[in-house]
Amino acid sequence: METLIDNINDEDFKGKTLFTYTFVFKNMNKEQKDFVIAQFDDWSWAMGLHIAELKVSLDDEQTKFIFKSPKTFEDKDDKDWNENDIENNILTKLIGKEQFVPSFQFSECGVDELKISFFDDKGKEYEVKVDKFSSLIQKK
């Protein structure tokens, strides 16, 4: 496993509980991987995904991006989001117009065409739908 972002010892994360999230991409090529790495880097700041650590593991069939963030995850409809959610619920940074997942549709290498799963901090799996607003659909 390769570490791509290592801010875990930064002052910003001291004393904070970190939650672990995972994106799994099926059959990702190098160009797609490089695009997603660049997106994680762009979204690593505090008002984005607030990434303390990002690791990637690659095998023949799937690429896993595992990251830690102090932002919590609560699966709720956008109509129910409040100010606290906007600031602290990582879901509000993952989906919605101009957020992390919708940015995949602008890759010129077909990231939006890949089968993508997201795992929350409790290990629940969600299917990732990429479009203008995008969505996470919990798998049964």
HELIX and SHEET records of a PDB file:
HELIX    1   1 GLU A   11  PHE A   13  5                                   3    
HELIX    2   2 LYS A   30  ASP A   42  1                                  13    
HELIX    3   3 ASP A   78  ASP A   80  5                                   3    
HELIX    4   4 GLU A   83  ASN A   88  1                                   6    
HELIX    5   5 LEU A   91  LEU A   94  1                                   4    
HELIX    6   6 VAL A  101  PHE A  106  5                                   6    
HELIX    7   7 VAL A  111  GLU A  113  5                                   3    
SHEET    1   A 7 GLU A   2  ASP A   6  0                                        
SHEET    2   A 7 GLU A  53  LEU A  58 -1                                        
SHEET    3   A 7 GLN A  62  SER A  69 -1                                        
SHEET    4   A 7 PHE A  19  LYS A  26 -1                                        
SHEET    5   A 7 ILE A 116  PHE A 119 -1                                        
SHEET    6   A 7 GLU A 125  LYS A 129 -1                                        
SHEET    7   A 7 SER A 135  GLN A 138 -1                                        
END                                                                             
